[in-house]
Amino acid sequence: MPVTTLSTAVATGTLLVVEDDETIRETVGDALRSEGYAVLTCGNGAEALRLMMDQNTEAVDLIVLDLMLPGMGGLDLCRELRRTNNSTPILVISARDSETDRVLGLEVGADDYLVKPFGLRELVARCRALLRRSRQQPELDSPETVLHHGNLSLYLRECRVTRDDVDLTLSPKEYKILELFIQNPKQVWSRDQLLEKVWGMDFVGDSKTVDVHIRWLREKIEEQPSTPKFIRTVRGFGYRFA
C-alpha cells in the first residue's frame, strides 16, 4: 500500500511500532518514515520489551502500541514499561472503542488512545504532538529554586519532589501538575485548563487522562489518597491545591 508524504516538515526521532498485523505495521511504519522519523517495528509485546531494554538499541522517543498482541498483550507491556519508570510517550491504537477500554489504556500508562480504523494524517499528527510535549522543558515561572508546601518540597532545577525529605518517583506529567498546583495554591483548575497547561493546547486525547494522573499523584503525595489534604476535588468545577 503506497504512502503519501503528509507534510514537508523534517521530523526527528525514533519511533517503535508494535503491531501484530503485518499490513497495518508496515503501513504505519511507512507513513512515519515518510515524515522523516526513524522507525523500528515488531509484532509482539515480548519482543518490544526486549528491544526497549537492549542497551544497544537506539533510544526510542515514542511507541505506537496495539493492544491485541499475541503473548504479552499491549496492556501488560504498558504496565511493565511504566513499572520500570519508562517515560517514553505511548500512543495506543486499538479496535476497542468503548469508554472503558480507553480509560483502561490511559490508566495503565498510555499517553493517548487512537481507535481503529484511523487516518494516517491523524496518527502522524498525534505522534508529532506527543513528541513535542515530551520534549518541552517545564516552565519555571518562579525565580525560586525550591518550592515548599507542607511536607512536600519541589526542586525546580532538578525536577525533583520529596515528601518528608524522601524522594518521590513522579512521571513528567505528574511533576508538571504538582508544580502548577504548588505555584498556584487555592486556585481551582478545570480539566480543560489542566490539559492546556500540562499537556498543551494541541492535545487531542481524552480529558479523563487528567483524572487518572490526579489519582496517581494523590497516591504518591497524600498520606490517605481517599481523603486527600492536598489535591481537593471541587465538584462541578475541577481540582484545587489546598
C-alpha positions as CSV (number, residue, x, y, z in Angstrom):
1,M,0.0,0.0,0.0
2,P,1.7,3.3,-1.1
3,V,2.1,6.0,1.5
4,T,1.9,9.7,0.5
5,T,4.1,12.1,2.4
6,L,1.8,14.0,4.8
7,S,3.9,17.1,5.3
8,T,7.1,18.8,4.2
9,A,8.5,19.3,7.7
10,V,11.6,17.4,8.6
11,A,10.8,15.3,11.7
12,T,13.4,13.8,14.0
13,G,13.2,10.9,16.5
14,T,13.0,7.2,16.6
15,L,9.6,5.5,16.9
16,L,8.7,1.9,17.7
17,V,5.6,0.4,16.1
18,V,4.3,-2.7,18.0
19,E,1.5,-4.3,15.9
20,D,0.9,-8.0,15.0
21,D,-0.9,-7.3,11.8
22,E,1.8,-7.0,9.2
23,T,-0.2,-4.8,6.8
24,I,-1.0,-2.3,9.5
25,R,2.5,-2.5,10.9
26,E,4.2,-1.7,7.6
27,T,1.6,0.9,6.5
28,V,2.0,2.8,9.8
29,G,5.8,2.4,9.6
30,D,6.0,3.7,6.1
31,A,3.8,6.7,6.9
32,L,6.0,7.7,9.8
33,R,9.2,7.2,7.8
34,S,7.8,9.4,5.1
35,E,7.7,12.1,7.7
36,G,11.4,11.7,8.5
37,Y,11.2,9.5,11.6
38,A,13.4,6.5,12.1
39,V,11.1,3.6,12.7
40,L,11.5,0.2,14.4
41,T,8.8,-2.4,14.2
42,C,7.9,-5.7,15.9
43,G,4.9,-7.9,16.1
44,N,4.5,-8.8,19.8
45,G,4.9,-7.4,23.3
46,A,7.8,-9.6,24.5
47,E,9.9,-8.6,21.5
48,A,9.1,-4.9,22.1
49,L,10.1,-5.2,25.8
50,R,13.4,-6.9,24.9
51,L,14.1,-4.2,22.3
52,M,13.3,-1.4,24.8
53,M,15.7,-2.9,27.4
54,D,18.5,-3.6,24.9
55,Q,21.4,-1.3,25.7
56,N,22.4,-1.4,22.0
57,T,19.0,-0.2,20.8
58,E,18.9,3.5,19.8
59,A,16.8,5.5,22.2
60,V,13.1,5.2,21.4
61,D,11.3,8.5,21.5
62,L,7.7,7.2,21.1
63,I,5.9,3.9,21.0
64,V,2.8,3.2,18.8
65,L,1.2,0.2,20.5
66,D,-1.6,-2.1,19.5
67,L,-3.4,-3.7,22.4
68,M,-4.4,-7.0,20.8
69,L,-1.0,-8.7,20.7
70,P,-0.1,-12.4,20.9
71,G,1.6,-13.5,24.2
72,M,2.3,-10.4,26.2
73,G,-0.6,-8.0,25.3
74,G,-0.4,-4.3,24.9
75,L,-1.8,-3.5,28.4
76,D,0.8,-5.8,30.0
77,L,3.6,-4.2,28.0
78,C,2.3,-0.7,29.0
79,R,2.3,-1.7,32.7
80,E,5.8,-3.2,32.5
81,L,7.2,-0.1,30.8
82,R,5.7,2.2,33.4
83,R,6.8,-0.1,36.3
84,T,10.4,0.5,35.2
85,N,9.7,4.3,35.2
86,N,9.9,4.5,31.5
87,S,8.6,7.9,30.5
88,T,8.6,7.3,26.7
89,P,5.3,8.5,25.3
90,I,2.9,5.7,24.3
91,L,0.2,6.0,21.7
92,V,-2.3,3.1,21.9
93,I,-4.0,2.0,18.6
94,S,-6.9,-0.3,19.1
95,A,-10.2,-1.5,17.6
96,R,-11.7,-1.4,21.2
97,D,-13.6,1.8,21.2
98,S,-15.6,1.8,24.4
99,E,-15.0,4.4,27.1
100,T,-14.0,1.7,29.5
101,D,-11.3,0.5,27.1
102,R,-10.0,4.0,26.6
103,V,-9.9,4.7,30.3
104,L,-8.1,1.4,31.0
105,G,-5.5,2.2,28.4
106,L,-4.8,5.6,30.0
107,E,-4.8,4.1,33.5
108,V,-2.1,1.6,32.7
109,G,0.2,4.3,31.3
110,A,-0.7,5.2,27.8
111,D,-0.5,8.9,26.9
112,D,-3.1,8.8,24.1
113,Y,-5.6,6.4,22.5
114,L,-6.5,6.2,18.8
115,V,-9.4,3.9,17.7
116,K,-9.1,1.8,14.6
117,P,-9.7,2.4,11.8
118,F,-7.9,5.7,11.7
119,G,-6.5,8.1,9.1
120,L,-2.7,8.3,8.7
121,R,-2.8,12.0,8.9
122,E,-4.4,11.9,12.4
123,L,-1.9,9.2,13.5
124,V,1.1,11.3,12.4
125,A,-0.4,14.4,14.0
126,R,-0.9,12.7,17.3
127,C,2.7,11.3,17.2
128,R,4.0,14.7,16.5
129,A,2.0,16.3,19.3
130,L,3.2,13.6,21.8
131,L,6.8,14.1,20.8
132,R,6.5,17.9,21.1
133,R,5.0,17.7,24.6
134,S,7.6,15.2,25.8
135,R,10.4,17.4,24.7
136,Q,9.1,20.5,26.3
137,Q,11.0,21.6,29.4
138,P,8.9,22.6,32.5
139,E,8.2,26.3,32.5
140,L,9.8,27.9,35.6
141,D,7.6,30.9,36.3
142,S,9.0,31.4,39.8
143,P,12.6,32.7,40.4
144,E,12.8,30.4,43.4
145,T,14.6,27.1,43.0
146,V,12.7,25.2,45.7
147,L,9.0,25.4,46.5
148,H,7.6,24.1,49.8
149,H,4.1,23.1,50.8
150,G,3.5,21.2,54.0
151,N,5.8,18.2,54.0
152,L,6.3,18.5,50.2
153,S,9.3,20.1,48.5
154,L,9.7,20.7,44.8
155,Y,13.2,21.4,43.4
156,L,12.6,23.2,40.1
157,R,16.1,23.0,38.7
158,E,16.3,19.2,39.4
159,C,12.7,18.4,38.5
160,R,12.6,16.5,41.8
161,V,10.0,16.2,44.6
162,T,10.4,15.0,48.1
163,R,7.9,14.1,50.8
164,D,9.3,14.3,54.4
165,D,12.7,14.6,52.7
166,V,12.2,11.3,50.8
167,D,12.4,11.4,47.0
168,L,9.2,10.6,45.2
169,T,9.2,9.0,41.7
170,L,6.9,11.1,39.6
171,S,6.2,10.9,35.9
172,P,6.8,14.1,33.9
173,K,3.1,14.9,33.7
174,E,2.7,14.3,37.5
175,Y,5.6,16.6,38.2
176,K,4.2,19.4,36.0
177,I,0.7,19.1,37.6
178,L,2.2,19.3,41.1
179,E,4.5,22.2,40.0
180,L,1.4,24.1,38.7
181,F,-0.6,23.4,41.9
182,I,2.2,24.4,44.3
183,Q,2.8,27.6,42.4
184,N,-0.9,28.4,42.4
185,P,-2.4,27.3,45.7
186,K,-6.2,27.6,46.2
187,Q,-6.8,28.2,42.5
188,V,-9.5,25.9,41.0
189,W,-8.5,24.3,37.7
190,S,-10.9,22.7,35.3
191,R,-9.8,19.6,33.3
192,D,-9.6,21.6,30.2
193,Q,-7.3,24.2,31.9
194,L,-5.0,21.4,33.2
195,L,-4.9,19.8,29.8
196,E,-3.9,23.2,28.2
197,K,-1.2,23.9,30.9
198,V,0.3,20.5,31.3
199,W,-0.5,18.6,28.0
200,G,-0.5,21.6,25.7
201,M,-3.2,23.2,23.5
202,D,-2.7,20.6,20.7
203,F,-3.7,17.7,23.0
204,V,-6.3,15.6,21.1
205,G,-6.8,12.8,23.7
206,D,-9.5,12.1,26.3
207,S,-9.9,14.6,29.1
208,K,-10.3,11.7,31.5
209,T,-6.5,11.4,31.4
210,V,-6.4,14.3,33.9
211,D,-8.4,12.3,36.4
212,V,-6.1,9.3,36.0
213,H,-3.0,11.4,36.6
214,I,-4.5,13.2,39.6
215,R,-5.3,9.8,41.1
216,W,-1.7,8.6,40.6
217,L,-0.4,11.8,42.0
218,R,-2.6,11.6,45.1
219,E,-1.3,8.0,45.7
220,K,2.2,9.4,45.9
221,I,1.9,12.6,47.8
222,E,-1.1,12.0,50.1
223,E,-1.0,10.1,53.3
224,Q,-4.6,9.0,52.7
225,P,-5.4,9.3,49.0
226,S,-9.1,8.6,49.6
227,T,-9.3,11.6,51.8
228,P,-6.7,14.0,50.3
229,K,-5.5,17.0,52.2
230,F,-3.5,18.5,49.3
231,I,-5.4,17.9,46.0
232,R,-9.1,18.6,46.6
233,T,-11.9,17.9,44.2
234,V,-14.2,20.9,43.6
235,R,-17.4,19.2,42.5
236,G,-18.7,20.6,39.2
237,F,-15.5,22.6,38.6
238,G,-12.3,20.6,38.8
239,Y,-9.4,20.5,41.3
240,R,-7.6,22.8,43.6
241,F,-4.4,22.5,45.7
242,A,-5.2,23.2,49.4
